[in-house]
Amino acid sequence: MTKSAFIAGAIILLLAGVVPPTAEADRKQRWDSSVALGLNLTSGNSDTVLLTLELMTEREYEHDFWRLGATAAYGETEGDKTTQRARGFGEYQRLLNERWYVGANADLIHDDVADVNYRLTLSPVTGYYFIKSDRTRLSGEMGPSFVFEKTGGDEQQYISLRFAERFEHQFNERAKVWQSAEIFPQVDDWENFLLRAEAGAEAALNAQLSLRAVLRNEYDNQPPPDRKRNDLTLTSALVYKF
């Protein structure tokens, strides 16, 4: 898995450097949708399999932005299940002016290996674009978050804060990179917090196919019993856009 992701990243950086810039397509004309499939296999001294699937669609209007998606992953090592995870998420932004916006985020996760039966976060947000151009965007947002979860067999609900940032840069219409991070500290127990971070790169092979490499990290400061706090995943995938 790691080797293939590094190869994907190297190809992406190469393409980013050799493909000449072209005009950006008008993102306000249609929904941009994609499906990404990743498959990593090893055999010999160790037998492993990791299968990932991601569906994504987004659209930017004059004052509104929508992003919806779903992901699933399954993995085995030497016949033992190491990954069984599913996630659905949605994001909405409404511009108040050129920089400020309000909106909402929803995120639902199931992770069998991490003993998370479900974790639903609902977050109204206020955000600001520090950089907003055709090629580069950097935004930060904050607000309360309502968390509903069942982990380790226990159900609980609590209110947290949510602080988040996202960076995107489009080298040209064929290559881009992005990075995001968000933290959820519980308002009445700051020792209980969740942290999510992601960094990725993507380069087009043709008009519809792209190669993507993504590094994701999830940290739970108070995980279920006998579970680790940190989950780090590096994957590569072939992306079909439609």
N, C-alpha and C positions, 0 to 999 in steps of 0.2 A: 504494500500500500504506500509506504513512504517513498520508495524509489519511483513509482509511477507518478506520484504527485510532484516530485521534484523535476522529473522530465517534462511534465506538463507546464510547470512554472517557467522552465528554461525556454520552451518553445514560445510561450506567451510573451516573454520579455524580448525574444528575438523578433517576433512579428511586430511588436510595438515599436521597435527601432527601425524596421525596414519598410513598413507600410506607410506611404505618404499620407499626410492629413487630407481629408476631404470634408465637404460641408456636411454638417449634422442633419439627419432627417428630422422632419417636423414631428416631435413626439406627441403633439396635441391632436393628430389626425386619427389615431386608432389605438386599440389595446395592443400592447406589446406582450406576447405570451411565449413561454418556452417550457420545454420538458428536458430534464437533465438525467442521464443514466450513467452511473458509475459502477464498475465491476472490477474488483481486485482479487486475484487468485495467486496462491503460492502452493507449491508441492515439493516434496523431497524431505529435507530434515524437519520441516513443519508444513502442515496442511492448513491453510486459512482461506476464507472466502469472506468478502464484504460486498454487499450489494446496496446501492443507494439510488433513490428516485426522488426527484424534486419537480414540482409543478409550480409555475410562477406566472402571474399576469399583473400588469400595471398600466395605468393611463394617467397622463397629465393634461388637465384642461387649463383654461386661462387662469382660474383661481382655485382649482381643486386638484388633488392628487390622490389616487388610489393604488394600493399594492396589496395583492392577495396571494397566498401560497400555501403549499402543503409539501411535507417531506416525509420520507420513510427510509429506514436503514435496518439491515439485518446482517449479522456477521457470526461466523463460527471459527474457532481455532481448535484443531485436533478433535473435532466433533463436539466441542463444548460451545454453547451459545455465549457469545461475547457482546453482541449488540442486538437489541430489538427495540426500536424507537420509532415514534411517529409524532408529527407536529403539524399543526395548522395555525395560520396567523393572518391578520389583516391590519392594514394601516390606512388612515385617512387624514388628509391635511386640507385646511381651508386658509388661503392667504388672506391676511388682513390688509397688507400693503406689500411692498416689494420684498421685505425681509421677514416680518413677523407673521406667524400663523398659529392657528389652533387646530386641534384634531383629536384623534383617539387611536389607541392601539389595543388589539386583542390577541392573545397567544394561548394556545392549548397544547400541552405536551403530555405524552405517555412514554415512559422509559422503563421497560421491564427489568433490565439488568440493574439499573440504579434504584429499583424499588419505588418508582414514582408511578402510582396507578393513574393519577392525573394531576395536572397543575394548570389552572386557568388564571391568567392575569388580565385585568381590564383596566386601562389607563387613559384617562383624559389628559391631554398635553397642551402646553404652550411652548412654542419653539421659535427659533431665530436662525436665519441664514447668515453666517459670518462671511461666507463666500458664495456667490450665486452667479455663475456665468454659464455659457453654453458648454464648456468643457469641464469645469470644476465646480463642485458644491461641497460646502462644509456647514453642517447645521448642528445645533444643540437644542435639547428640549428637556422639560421637567414637568412634574405634576404628581398627583397622588396615584396610587395603584391599589386595586382591590384583588387580593390573592385568595383563591379557593383551591385547596389541594388535599390529596390523600397520598401520604408517603409512609412507608413502613407500617401500613395497616391503620394508621391514625389519620382522621380527617380534621382539618382546621381551616379557619378563615381569619384573615387579618388584613390590616391596612399598612401599606408601605409607601415610601416615596419612590419615584423613578427619575433617574438622571441618565440621559442618553446623548450620544453624539454619533454622527455619520459623515464619512468623507467619501467622495466619488471623484474620479478623474478619468475623462475620456481622452485617450491619446489621439484617436481618430475614430472613424465610424467602425473600425475593426478591432480595436484593442482598448481595454479599460481595466482599472483597478478600483478597489473599494475597501473600506474598513469601517467597522461599527463597534460600539460598546454600550452597554447599559447595566446599571446597578439598581437593585431593589432592596433598600434597607427597611426592615420593619420599624414602624414609628415608635412603638413602645418596647422594642427589644433590638437595639442596634447590633447585637451579636448575631442576630438572624438576618442574613442577607444573601441575595442571589446576584451573581455576576455572569454576564454573557458577553462574549467578544468574538469578532469574526474578521478575517482578512482574506481577500480573494483577488484573482486576476482572471481575465477571459480574453481570448483572441479568436477572431472569426477564421474559419477554414474556407468558407464560401458564404453565399448569401443567407443560408439557413443553418449551417452547422458551425459550432464553435467548440473550442476546448477550454475547460474551466478547471482551476485549482483553487481549493478553499481550505483554510485553516480555521477551525472553530474551537472555542474553549468555553466550557460551562463550569461554574464554581458555585457550590452550595456550602456555606459556612457551617450549617447544621444539617448534615445529611442523615438519612435513615440509618439505623444501627447496622454495623458491619459493612457500610458503604464508604467509598472514598469521597473526598470533597470535590475533586477535580476530574473532569472528563475532557480530554484533548483529542481532536480528530483532524487528520489531514487526508483529504480525498481529492481525486481527480475525476472528471466526468466529461462525457460528450453531450453537447447541448443542441437541441433542435428547436429553432424558433419559428413561430407561425403567427 
